[in-house]
Amino acid sequence: MEPLVTVIVTVFKRVEFIREAIESVLAQTFESYEIIVTDDADSEAAKTICESVSRPDRVRYRSNKRRLGVALNLRVAILEARGKYVAILNDDDYWEPNFLFRLVLPLEQDSGRVLAFSDHWIMLQDGKIDMQQTDRNTKIFKRDKLSEGELRNTTDLALNKTIPLVQASVFRKEFLDTDLLVTNVSGAYDFWITCLLAVSGQPFYYVAERLTRYRTHPQMETLRLAADKFEPEVFIYRSLLQANYFPEWQKFIEQQLAYMLYRCGRARLEFNDIEKARQLFKESLRLFLSWKAVLRLSITYLPRPIRLGLSFTQIVD
């Protein structure tokens, strides 16, 4: 029989937590699934782990001989998926045993629902739950305001990043146009996929439980410093405007684009890429007037010795 759900575990070099992530899937009370581990580093270590888990017959390891990047690595796995639904799990996160059962059920009950999601725990590197950060995260992403059930304000949920697509969601594969999973969305693919699913106009479903665990540790992607770190979100907001996906939200999207251009400029400034930073701040200001962007733009015109003497982290953002 074809599996109902394809679970995709994305991997790139880091292998410390893969076994625990895979075992959390193998421990699910829901049985109709397949696991695809898609490795963008062609790592022998990752392959060995996949072959040595408790139920290796449920795990299909695939790798790319040439690096594709995070978005295309996910895309090729989705194209190979046999399941009606897709769930994505980071190699360092963890599912509670009833995660798939609780999220697949509302999708099976109504074929019009395109995505089901839950809340999640924040855990430390050693796996211990951080209750303070968990509660704070729930409030930041406004899941404390949600009641269990069907949700039709999908654009609001997508644009405000309320949905933890990677570690705490299951979505209907047929509603995702994989041709739109392009290199430019990079690590922001979760935000992009959520927006693409919201474009369908079909409802989402919220399960008001914490059914997964998001691990924080020094090697996590959100802590990576890079000059181009925020450029994928700039690409996404521009794409949303160009495609006119959410016309009633155009002003909000323009403001978010302006903010992300500002963040891109700030990153370029911190990496001393002055010309690029100046260009990004100007683009941001053409969309939305912000004193922070004006201040940072003015810094790009200072003499290099003075500019290098400034501590950018002390400028309030």
C-alpha positions in Angstrom: 0.0 0.0 0.0 1.1 3.6 -0.7 2.0 5.5 2.5 -0.4 8.3 3.5 2.4 10.6 4.7 5.9 11.2 3.4 8.2 12.5 6.1 11.2 14.4 4.8 14.3 14.9 6.9 16.7 17.4 5.4 20.4 17.0 6.1 23.5 19.0 5.4 26.8 18.0 7.1 25.4 18.1 10.6 24.7 14.5 11.9 24.7 14.9 15.7 21.0 14.7 16.1 19.8 12.8 13.0 19.3 9.5 14.8 17.1 11.0 17.5 15.0 12.8 14.9 14.5 9.7 12.8 13.7 7.6 15.9 11.0 10.1 16.9 9.3 9.4 13.5 9.7 5.6 13.9 8.0 5.8 17.3 4.8 7.4 15.9 1.5 5.8 16.8 0.4 6.5 13.2 1.9 3.8 10.9 1.1 4.8 7.3 4.3 6.8 6.4 7.6 6.7 4.6 10.8 8.5 5.6 13.0 10.1 3.1 16.3 11.4 4.4 17.6 13.8 1.8 21.3 14.6 2.2 22.8 17.6 0.4 26.3 16.8 1.5 26.5 13.1 0.4 27.7 12.1 3.8 28.7 8.6 4.6 28.1 9.3 8.3 24.4 10.2 7.6 24.0 7.2 5.4 25.4 4.9 8.1 23.0 6.3 10.7 20.0 5.7 8.4 21.1 2.1 8.0 21.5 1.6 11.7 18.2 3.0 13.1 15.7 0.7 14.8 13.6 0.2 11.7 15.9 0.8 8.6 13.3 -0.6 6.3 11.1 2.5 6.9 13.9 4.9 5.9 15.0 5.8 2.4 18.3 7.6 2.2 19.0 9.7 -0.8 21.9 12.1 -1.5 23.0 14.7 -4.0 26.4 14.2 -5.5 26.5 17.9 -6.2 25.1 20.3 -3.6 21.7 21.7 -4.6 21.0 24.1 -1.7 18.4 23.7 0.9 15.3 24.5 -1.2 16.2 22.3 -4.2 17.3 19.5 -1.8 13.8 19.6 -0.4 12.2 19.9 -3.8 13.8 16.7 -5.2 12.6 14.8 -2.1 9.0 16.1 -2.5 9.1 15.0 -6.1 10.0 11.5 -5.0 7.4 11.4 -2.2 4.7 8.8 -2.5 2.5 10.1 0.3 -0.6 12.2 -0.2 0.7 14.4 2.7 4.1 15.8 3.4 5.7 16.5 6.8 9.2 18.1 7.0 11.4 17.5 10.0 14.7 19.2 10.7 17.6 16.8 11.5 17.9 18.4 14.9 14.2 18.4 16.0 11.9 15.8 17.5 8.3 14.7 17.3 6.0 13.5 20.1 4.6 10.0 19.4 1.1 11.2 18.5 2.2 14.0 16.2 1.2 12.4 12.9 -2.0 10.9 14.2 -3.2 14.2 15.6 -2.4 16.2 12.4 -3.4 13.8 9.7 -6.8 13.2 11.2 -8.3 16.6 10.5 -6.9 16.5 6.9 -8.5 13.1 6.3 -11.8 14.3 7.8 -12.1 17.2 5.3 -10.4 17.1 1.9 -10.7 20.8 1.6 -8.1 21.4 4.4 -4.6 21.9 3.0 -2.5 22.1 6.1 -2.7 21.1 9.8 -0.3 22.4 12.4 0.4 22.4 16.1 2.4 24.3 18.7 5.8 23.1 19.8 8.2 23.0 22.7 11.6 24.7 22.8 14.3 22.3 24.0 17.9 22.8 24.8 20.8 21.0 23.1 20.6 18.1 25.7 16.8 17.7 25.0 15.5 19.3 28.1 12.4 21.5 27.7 12.9 25.2 28.2 9.5 26.3 29.5 10.2 30.0 29.6 11.4 30.1 26.0 8.5 27.8 24.9 5.9 30.1 26.4 7.6 33.1 24.9 7.8 31.6 21.5 4.1 30.7 21.5 3.2 34.3 22.3 5.6 35.8 19.8 4.0 33.8 17.0 0.5 34.4 18.4 -0.4 30.7 18.8 -1.6 31.6 22.3 -4.5 33.4 20.6 -5.6 30.4 18.5 -8.3 27.9 19.4 -8.3 24.4 18.1 -10.2 23.9 14.9 -10.4 25.1 11.3 -8.9 28.4 10.4 -9.8 30.5 7.3 -7.6 33.5 7.9 -4.8 31.7 6.2 -3.1 34.8 4.7 -2.9 36.4 8.1 -1.4 33.2 9.5 1.1 32.8 6.7 2.4 36.4 6.5 2.7 36.7 10.3 4.7 33.4 10.4 2.3 31.8 12.9 2.7 28.4 11.4 5.8 26.3 12.2 5.8 24.5 8.9 9.1 22.6 9.2 8.8 20.9 12.5 5.1 21.0 13.4 2.9 20.8 10.2 1.5 18.3 7.7 0.3 19.6 4.3 -1.5 18.2 1.3 1.2 17.7 -1.4 -1.1 18.4 -4.4 -1.5 22.0 -3.4 2.2 22.8 -3.6 3.7 23.8 -6.9 7.2 22.4 -6.6 8.4 24.4 -9.6 8.2 27.5 -7.3 10.7 25.9 -4.9 13.7 27.7 -6.4 17.2 28.3 -5.1 16.5 32.0 -4.2 14.1 31.0 -1.3 16.9 29.1 0.4 16.5 28.7 4.1 13.2 30.7 4.1 11.5 27.8 2.2 9.2 27.2 5.1 7.8 30.7 5.0 7.5 30.4 1.2 5.7 27.1 1.2 3.2 28.4 3.8 2.4 31.4 1.6 2.0 29.2 -1.4 -0.5 27.0 0.5 -2.4 30.0 1.7 -2.8 31.2 -1.9 -5.1 28.2 -2.5 -7.7 29.9 -0.3 -8.4 26.6 1.4 -8.6 26.4 5.2 -5.9 25.3 7.6 -6.5 23.4 10.9 -4.8 24.1 14.3 -4.3 21.4 16.9 -3.9 23.2 20.2 -1.1 21.0 21.7 2.6 21.1 21.7 3.4 18.0 19.7 7.0 18.6 18.6 10.3 19.9 20.0 12.4 22.5 18.4 16.1 22.2 19.5 18.3 25.2 20.2 22.0 24.8 20.0 25.2 26.6 18.8 25.1 25.0 15.3 21.5 26.0 14.5 20.9 27.8 11.2 19.3 30.9 12.9 22.6 31.7 14.6 24.6 31.6 11.4 26.2 34.9 10.5 26.3 35.8 6.8 26.1 38.9 4.7 23.3 37.4 2.6 21.3 35.8 5.4 18.1 37.8 4.9 18.0 38.0 1.1 15.7 34.9 0.7 12.9 36.8 2.5 13.5 39.8 0.3 13.0 37.5 -2.7 9.8 36.1 -1.2 8.2 39.4 -0.4 9.1 40.7 -3.9 7.6 37.6 -5.4 4.4 38.0 -3.5 4.0 41.5 -4.8 4.9 40.6 -8.4 2.5 37.7 -8.4 -0.2 39.8 -6.6 -1.0 36.8 -4.5 -2.5 38.8 -1.6 -3.7 42.1 -3.0 -5.5 43.1 0.1 -2.2 42.7 2.0 -0.1 44.7 -0.4 0.7 47.5 2.0 1.7 45.1 4.7 4.0 43.1 2.3 5.6 46.3 1.1 6.4 47.3 4.7 7.8 43.8 5.4 9.9 44.1 2.2 11.2 47.4 3.4 12.2 46.0 6.8 13.9 43.0 5.2 15.8 45.2 2.8 16.9 47.2 5.9 18.0 44.0 7.6 19.9 43.0 4.5 21.6 46.3 4.4 22.5 46.1 8.1 24.1 42.7 7.5 26.1 44.0 4.5 27.2 47.0 6.5 28.4 44.7 9.3 30.4 42.7 6.8 31.8 46.0 5.4 30.1 45.6 2.0 29.4 49.4 1.9 28.1 49.8 -1.7 25.7 47.0 -1.4 24.5 48.2 2.0 23.9 51.7 0.7 21.9 50.3 -2.2 19.7 48.2 0.1 19.0 51.0 2.6 17.9 53.3 -0.3 15.6 50.6 -1.6 14.1 50.2 1.8 13.5 53.9 2.2 11.8 54.1 -1.2 9.2 51.8 0.2 8.9 53.0 3.8 10.5 55.9 5.7 12.3 54.6 8.7 14.7 56.6 10.9 16.8 53.4 11.5 17.3 53.0 7.7 18.2 56.7 7.4 20.7 56.4 10.3 22.3 53.3 8.8 22.4 54.9 5.3 24.2 57.9 6.8 26.8 55.6 8.3 27.7 54.3 4.9 29.0 57.8 4.0 31.3 58.2 7.0 35.0 57.8 6.5 36.2 54.2 6.9 38.1 54.7 10.2 35.1 56.3 11.9 32.7 53.7 10.4 34.9 50.8 11.6 35.0 52.4 15.1 31.2 52.2 15.5 29.6 49.3 17.3 26.6 48.5 15.1 25.1 46.2 17.7 24.7 49.2 20.0 22.3 50.9 17.6 18.8 50.1 18.6 16.8 48.1 16.0 
